[in-house]
Amino acid sequence: MSETDSTAASSSVCDRAICSGGWLVPLIVIVDQLSKFLAEEFLVFHQPVAIIPYLNFTLAYNTGAAFSFLHQAGGWQNTFFIVVAVLLSAVLLTILYRTPRKDLQLAVALWLVLGGAIGNIIDRIRLQKVVDFIDFYIGQWHFATFNIADMAISIGAFLLILDALNLHIIKYRQK
């Protein structure tokens, strides 16, 4: 095999989004899990700690889905959410494998959602609930308490919507 053939073969092996950006997943999971560990160590359940105006850290647990949906369902929902998240993760990895590397915004969006999903799966397996602690509020109105994994999922979902609308704020630069 000539040097040109070798270069072409090695570049075609990694021309998919699955080959780049994977570092985002462990970064999100580590930051998410470390922040949740610190929240459980230093915060008291439902006792807000003011950080800056409009932002408290308040330890809370969520046995449901987003915005505590199904939080009083009796326990079956934890297994259901684990199964859904694992299946979703497999779908995301498949899409990343099929996505060209140059579709950077789509790839970043998928990696963010995958990292967030894994961060919350870990909680569900370990605790049968998700640790939340970020409490954004305006006056007496409080947004649902959330965590770093939720932020990654939300940003990823936002980027997916932009990508679907063909609005690209993240562009691939050819080297």
Phi, psi and omega in degrees: 000129180285168180297323178295316178297319180296317179295316179297319180294317182290326179287327180286335178295325186242042178262014181253154180297334180298337184272354179221150177089352180299340178296337179297323183297305179297326177299311180298314182296316181295311180297317179299308183292322177295317180295322178291321176300313180296321178299316180290329180286320192247349179255151176258136183312123177061020175254104183293142173241117182291130178255301173215167177306135179080003181219121173243159164255122183222116180292127178214159178236142182234115176268354180260204178259204180307137180058031178064021176303128180069020183294343179248030187278355175100003174113330181298334186294332180297310178298317179302313182292326176296312180299314180299316182294321178293316178296317178299318179299319178296319178297316180298318178296322177297315179297318178298323178295324183273347184274130175298145181303327183291344176278065190297316182297317177298316180298313179300317179301313182293320178297319179297313179297317180297314179299317178295318179299317180294319178302318179283330175299318180303315178299314183297321179289315185285319189240350187064022177196168181252135178278125175238150180206349181271118187240098178268136182213158172226115183062237179267351182274127178244129172291159178303135178297139185219186183220182182296319179300317178297322178296316179298316179298316182295316178295318177299316179297319177299316179295325177296319178297314178300318180296318179296329178273003181063031175255108186253112177262346175246120184243146176276130176253123178290136179275000000 
